Amino acid sequence: MSLFDISERAQQYQSDLLEFMDSHIYPSEAVYDEQMREAGDPHFHPPILEDLKTEARKRGLWNLFHPHPEWGPGLSNLEYAPLAEIMGRSHLASEACNCSAPDTGNMEVFTLFGTDEHKERYLKPLLDGKIRSAFAMTEPAVASSDATNVEMSMLRDGDDYVLNGRKWFASNGMHRNCKVLIVMGKTDPDAAVHRQQSMMVVPIDAPGVTVRRNLSVFGYQDREGHAEIDFQDVRVPSKDVLKGEGEGFAISQARLGPGRIHHCMRAIGMAERALELLCRRAESRVTFGKPVSANANIRDWIAEARIDIEMIRLLTMKAAYLMDTVGNKAARTEIAAIKVAAPNIALKIVDRAIQVHGGGGVTDDFPLAMAWAHLRTLRLADGPDEVHKRAIASQELRKYRKATEQ
Ligand SMILES: Cc1cc2nc3c(=O)[nH]c(=O)nc-3n(C[C@H](O)[C@H](O)[C@H](O)COP(=O)(O)OP(=O)(O)OC[C@H]3O[C@@H](n4cnc5c(N)ncnc54)[C@H](O)[C@@H]3O)c2cc1C
């Protein structure tokens, strides 16, 4: 029984997805590991993923995130939240169901701001799971958590723009199927602060684009990769400027709202799985004559984890509900709050699950070490904790400021 009104259709998706997780996703995790090990290439695209994609599509568990009925089931954020949480329980599920970041955000940008040509060339194959995409905003040379710092130059030259600069952390940039980048840079350094930036669509194989290297994450070479990319005199036709010159900042705000909350939903799924593993392990291992689960501190951890998960789930549902009812902008404080809370709380639970697993917890024999590494990056990706807290504090302080000072 949910506090929120979830349609029967969305509930059906939940039970179908749970069944798919049990029958296909979890059993495929070992197969995936084996195929990756055999390939010996961290960016190999293992066949098991294509098998899972075919199966998910056959079952109608495809593009579940997409809010537009033309392209997906047209679920609300509130209806999608439990589905993203379920997918978050395994690192294979989002890609199997074509619901992975950053493609989901990019698909929304193409839907909202792409031309007919962008939709034909990129959106359709993305929705079909045939290609992948990356989003390139962050730069090594400047503090990019303040997006107005971004320096890549995008200079008008006839009917083209010429791009020069270096990006890094373009997630998906090493994925074998990555074909297109959405790139943010500066078209007019003299314009008002939030009108200087534009976003452009750039094929990853455009002349002058060089993928330099993958950035490791706590030593992991993520399969989709986080690419460092050079742009040298890359010519982009003006028809590939999204929404128009100077609209880059506004698009980034529109793009990041849903993406942020999707990360939080998946983080809750990771926390749930970690708690399940913690409990199973604590029940099955015996020290000093009693099960590990009989110790008061372990019971405390279990109880705290359950309380914390319920709290972050409710806050996520509230943020999703507000996004659906009053819009992303009005929900920005709740989105920022959950973007801080969910990864931090999930990290604490995963950390305790690792502890309960003893030495095994830090190995790849269990999904906990990788989950920890991934969750830790979420305290940075899509905005560091401190930047979200800054926004929440500003909203809070605004209440106590005189109208003239706002
Ligand atoms: C795994 C991973 C995937 C990523 N994927 C992408 C991607 O696909 N595309 C993309 O463009 N970027 C991506 N990023 C980059 C991410 O969005 C940036 O790392 C993040 O926005 C911070 O920018 P920065 O690294 O330049 O840090 P900086 O801006 O240099 O900030 C460094 C630190 O300063 C502190 N700080 C900053 N402002 C304040 C403040 N106001 N108050 C207090 N402290 C503050 C914070 O602790 C912050 O972490 C990814 C990052 C990671 C780790």
The ligand as a Gaussian input file, in Angstrom:
#p B3LYP/6-31G(d) Opt

LIG

0 1
 C       31.865000       9.272000     -12.168000
 C       31.570000      10.661000     -12.645000
 C       30.782000      10.839000     -13.773000
 C       30.572000      12.126000     -14.291000
 N       29.847000      12.267000     -15.453000
 C       29.792000      13.481000     -16.048000
 C       29.213000      13.634000     -17.357000
 O       28.694000      12.666000     -17.947000
 N       29.270000      14.844000     -17.944000
 C       29.836000      15.934000     -17.338000
 O       29.858000      17.015000     -17.941000
 N       30.378000      15.832000     -16.085000
 C       30.375000      14.638000     -15.440000
 N       30.956000      14.501000     -14.195000
 C       31.609000      15.657000     -13.597000
 C       30.863000      16.209000     -12.386000
 O       29.634000      16.741000     -12.755000
 C       31.815000      17.248000     -11.773000
 O       32.940000      16.543000     -11.260000
 C       31.146000      18.061000     -10.681000
 O       30.162000      18.908000     -11.220000
 C       32.174000      18.928000      -9.925000
 O       32.903000      19.721000     -10.795000
 P       34.499000      19.710000     -10.673000
 O       34.955000      18.299000     -10.735000
 O       35.049000      20.647000     -11.696000
 O       34.803000      20.203000      -9.205000
 P       35.006000      21.712000      -8.714000
 O       33.988000      22.594000      -9.351000
 O       36.441000      22.045000      -8.879000
 O       34.642000      21.587000      -7.177000
 C       35.486000      20.851000      -6.283000
 C       34.859000      20.805000      -4.917000
 O       34.734000      22.092000      -4.388000
 C       33.697000      22.104000      -3.449000
 N       32.810000      23.223000      -3.726000
 C       32.466000      23.733000      -4.915000
 N       31.591000      24.745000      -4.763000
 C       31.394000      24.879000      -3.434000
 C       30.609000      25.741000      -2.638000
 N       29.812000      26.683000      -3.175000
 N       30.644000      25.575000      -1.295000
 C       31.430000      24.629000      -0.734000
 N       32.181000      23.795000      -1.441000
 C       32.165000      23.912000      -2.775000
 C       32.954000      20.777000      -3.567000
 O       33.342000      19.910000      -2.520000
 C       33.451000      20.243000      -4.888000
 O       33.421000      18.832000      -4.954000
 C       31.136000      13.246000     -13.623000
 C       31.888000      13.054000     -12.463000
 C       32.119000      11.786000     -11.960000
 C       32.961000      11.630000     -10.743000

